[in-house]
Amino acid sequence: MEDTPVPQVPPLVPVMTLERFATLTGLDESVVYGHVRRGYLPAVKMGKYRLINVALLQTQCLQQEDWA
């Protein structure tokens, strides 16, 4: 059985591009863009770029009742 390489995310990446987030999560870029537009994923705009706020997303996930 071959080991497929797993994308690695450094532990302290506060933001990343929508494209990189899509690659790491296995979602289509259009799905990620739609989630950002609907407010399901936190994002910040820096100049002409929109970046996923990974730090805020992680905090939100850990604060949900399911994790308590």
Backbone as JSON Lines, residues from 0, in Angstrom:
{"i":0,"aa":"M","n":[0.84,-1.19,0.0],"ca":[0.0,0.0,0.0],"c":[0.88,1.24,0.0]}
{"i":1,"aa":"E","n":[0.66,2.12,-0.93],"ca":[1.47,3.34,-1.04],"c":[0.98,4.41,-0.08]}
{"i":2,"aa":"D","n":[1.93,5.11,0.48],"ca":[1.58,6.25,1.32],"c":[1.44,7.47,0.43]}
{"i":3,"aa":"T","n":[0.28,8.09,0.46],"ca":[0.1,9.32,-0.3],"c":[0.55,10.48,0.55]}
{"i":4,"aa":"P","n":[1.26,11.43,-0.04],"ca":[1.74,12.57,0.75],"c":[0.58,13.42,1.24]}
{"i":5,"aa":"V","n":[0.62,13.75,2.5],"ca":[-0.4,14.59,3.11],"c":[0.11,16.02,3.12]}
{"i":6,"aa":"P","n":[-0.7,16.97,2.62],"ca":[-0.25,18.37,2.66],"c":[-0.01,18.81,4.09]}
{"i":7,"aa":"Q","n":[1.08,19.47,4.3],"ca":[1.44,19.92,5.64],"c":[1.2,21.42,5.78]}
{"i":8,"aa":"V","n":[0.62,21.79,6.91],"ca":[0.39,23.2,7.22],"c":[1.23,23.53,8.43]}
{"i":9,"aa":"P","n":[2.08,24.53,8.34],"ca":[2.82,24.94,9.53],"c":[1.83,25.31,10.64]}
{"i":10,"aa":"P","n":[2.16,25.06,11.9],"ca":[1.19,25.25,12.98],"c":[0.73,26.68,13.19]}
{"i":11,"aa":"L","n":[1.5,27.66,12.78],"ca":[1.12,29.04,13.07],"c":[0.94,29.87,11.79]}
{"i":12,"aa":"V","n":[0.14,29.38,10.87],"ca":[-0.16,30.14,9.66],"c":[-1.46,30.88,9.92]}
{"i":13,"aa":"P","n":[-1.42,32.2,10.13],"ca":[-2.65,32.92,10.48],"c":[-3.59,33.12,9.29]}
{"i":14,"aa":"V","n":[-3.06,33.26,8.09],"ca":[-3.9,33.45,6.9],"c":[-3.29,32.67,5.73]}
{"i":15,"aa":"M","n":[-4.15,32.33,4.77],"ca":[-3.66,31.7,3.55],"c":[-4.62,32.01,2.42]}
{"i":16,"aa":"T","n":[-4.13,31.86,1.21],"ca":[-4.95,32.16,0.04],"c":[-6.1,31.16,-0.07]}
{"i":17,"aa":"L","n":[-7.14,31.56,-0.77],"ca":[-8.27,30.67,-1.0],"c":[-7.82,29.42,-1.75]}
{"i":18,"aa":"E","n":[-6.91,29.61,-2.7],"ca":[-6.42,28.49,-3.5],"c":[-5.68,27.47,-2.62]}
{"i":19,"aa":"R","n":[-4.82,27.96,-1.75],"ca":[-4.05,27.07,-0.86],"c":[-4.98,26.36,0.11]}
{"i":20,"aa":"F","n":[-5.97,27.08,0.65],"ca":[-6.93,26.49,1.56],"c":[-7.72,25.39,0.85]}
{"i":21,"aa":"A","n":[-8.11,25.64,-0.39],"ca":[-8.85,24.64,-1.16],"c":[-7.99,23.39,-1.36]}
{"i":22,"aa":"T","n":[-6.73,23.58,-1.68],"ca":[-5.82,22.45,-1.89],"c":[-5.68,21.63,-0.61]}
{"i":23,"aa":"L","n":[-5.49,22.3,0.52],"ca":[-5.27,21.59,1.78],"c":[-6.52,20.89,2.29]}
{"i":24,"aa":"T","n":[-7.69,21.44,2.01],"ca":[-8.93,20.83,2.5],"c":[-9.54,19.86,1.51]}
{"i":25,"aa":"G","n":[-9.09,19.9,0.26],"ca":[-9.64,19.02,-0.75],"c":[-10.93,19.52,-1.36]}
{"i":26,"aa":"L","n":[-11.27,20.77,-1.1],"ca":[-12.47,21.37,-1.67],"c":[-12.13,22.07,-2.98]}
{"i":27,"aa":"D","n":[-13.13,22.21,-3.84],"ca":[-12.93,23.0,-5.05],"c":[-12.78,24.47,-4.67]}
{"i":28,"aa":"E","n":[-12.02,25.2,-5.46],"ca":[-11.83,26.63,-5.2],"c":[-13.17,27.37,-5.24]}
{"i":29,"aa":"S","n":[-14.06,26.95,-6.12],"ca":[-15.37,27.63,-6.22],"c":[-16.19,27.43,-4.94]}
{"i":30,"aa":"V","n":[-16.05,26.27,-4.31],"ca":[-16.75,26.01,-3.05],"c":[-16.2,26.9,-1.95]}
{"i":31,"aa":"V","n":[-14.88,26.99,-1.87],"ca":[-14.25,27.84,-0.85],"c":[-14.65,29.29,-1.07]}
{"i":32,"aa":"Y","n":[-14.61,29.75,-2.32],"ca":[-15.0,31.14,-2.63],"c":[-16.45,31.38,-2.21]}
{"i":33,"aa":"G","n":[-17.32,30.43,-2.49],"ca":[-18.73,30.57,-2.11],"c":[-18.9,30.63,-0.6]}
{"i":34,"aa":"H","n":[-18.16,29.82,0.13],"ca":[-18.24,29.85,1.6],"c":[-17.76,31.18,2.15]}
{"i":35,"aa":"V","n":[-16.74,31.75,1.54],"ca":[-16.25,33.06,1.97],"c":[-17.31,34.12,1.69]}
{"i":36,"aa":"R","n":[-17.9,34.09,0.5],"ca":[-18.93,35.08,0.14],"c":[-20.14,35.01,1.05]}
{"i":37,"aa":"R","n":[-20.5,33.79,1.5],"ca":[-21.66,33.61,2.36],"c":[-21.33,33.82,3.84]}
{"i":38,"aa":"G","n":[-20.05,33.99,4.15],"ca":[-19.64,34.23,5.53],"c":[-19.4,32.96,6.34]}
{"i":39,"aa":"Y","n":[-19.38,31.79,5.7],"ca":[-19.13,30.54,6.41],"c":[-17.66,30.4,6.8]}
{"i":40,"aa":"L","n":[-16.78,30.99,6.01],"ca":[-15.35,30.97,6.3],"c":[-14.88,32.4,6.54]}
{"i":41,"aa":"P","n":[-14.13,32.63,7.64],"ca":[-13.63,33.98,7.9],"c":[-12.52,34.34,6.92]}
{"i":42,"aa":"A","n":[-12.59,35.53,6.4],"ca":[-11.58,35.99,5.43],"c":[-11.27,37.46,5.67]}
{"i":43,"aa":"V","n":[-10.1,37.85,5.27],"ca":[-9.68,39.25,5.31],"c":[-9.21,39.64,3.93]}
{"i":44,"aa":"K","n":[-9.37,40.91,3.61],"ca":[-8.91,41.39,2.32],"c":[-7.65,42.22,2.55]}
{"i":45,"aa":"M","n":[-6.6,41.85,1.84],"ca":[-5.33,42.58,1.91],"c":[-5.01,43.04,0.5]}
{"i":46,"aa":"G","n":[-5.22,44.31,0.26],"ca":[-5.02,44.82,-1.09],"c":[-6.02,44.18,-2.03]}
{"i":47,"aa":"K","n":[-5.55,43.58,-3.09],"ca":[-6.44,42.92,-4.03],"c":[-6.66,41.45,-3.72]}
{"i":48,"aa":"Y","n":[-6.05,40.97,-2.63],"ca":[-6.14,39.56,-2.27],"c":[-7.12,39.34,-1.13]}
{"i":49,"aa":"R","n":[-7.84,38.24,-1.2],"ca":[-8.7,37.81,-0.1],"c":[-8.08,36.54,0.47]}
{"i":50,"aa":"L","n":[-7.86,36.55,1.78],"ca":[-7.17,35.45,2.45],"c":[-8.07,34.84,3.52]}
{"i":51,"aa":"I","n":[-8.01,33.53,3.64],"ca":[-8.75,32.84,4.69],"c":[-8.04,33.1,6.01]}
{"i":52,"aa":"N","n":[-8.8,33.52,7.01],"ca":[-8.26,33.76,8.35],"c":[-8.26,32.43,9.09]}
{"i":53,"aa":"V","n":[-7.19,31.67,8.93],"ca":[-7.09,30.32,9.51],"c":[-7.06,30.39,11.03]}
{"i":54,"aa":"A","n":[-6.42,31.39,11.59],"ca":[-6.34,31.52,13.04],"c":[-7.74,31.7,13.64]}
{"i":55,"aa":"L","n":[-8.56,32.54,13.04],"ca":[-9.92,32.76,13.53],"c":[-10.77,31.51,13.32]}
{"i":56,"aa":"L","n":[-10.62,30.84,12.19],"ca":[-11.37,29.62,11.92],"c":[-11.05,28.55,12.95]}
{"i":57,"aa":"Q","n":[-9.78,28.4,13.27],"ca":[-9.37,27.42,14.28],"c":[-9.97,27.76,15.64]}
{"i":58,"aa":"T","n":[-9.95,29.03,16.01],"ca":[-10.52,29.46,17.29],"c":[-12.01,29.19,17.33]}
{"i":59,"aa":"Q","n":[-12.71,29.51,16.24],"ca":[-14.15,29.26,16.18],"c":[-14.46,27.77,16.31]}
{"i":60,"aa":"C","n":[-13.69,26.95,15.66],"ca":[-13.91,25.5,15.73],"c":[-13.7,24.97,17.14]}
{"i":61,"aa":"L","n":[-12.67,25.46,17.82],"ca":[-12.37,24.98,19.17],"c":[-13.38,25.48,20.2]}
{"i":62,"aa":"Q","n":[-14.05,26.6,19.91],"ca":[-15.01,27.17,20.85],"c":[-16.41,26.59,20.68]}
{"i":63,"aa":"Q","n":[-16.64,25.8,19.66],"ca":[-17.96,25.21,19.47],"c":[-18.27,24.24,20.6]}
{"i":64,"aa":"E","n":[-19.53,24.08,20.88],"ca":[-19.96,23.2,21.97],"c":[-19.52,21.75,21.75]}
{"i":65,"aa":"D","n":[-19.43,21.32,20.51],"ca":[-19.08,19.94,20.22],"c":[-17.7,19.57,20.74]}
{"i":66,"aa":"W","n":[-16.81,20.54,20.9],"ca":[-15.44,20.28,21.32],"c":[-15.3,20.28,22.85]}
{"i":67,"aa":"A","n":[-16.32,20.8,23.52],"ca":[-16.22,20.91,24.99],"c":[-16.38,19.58,25.67]}
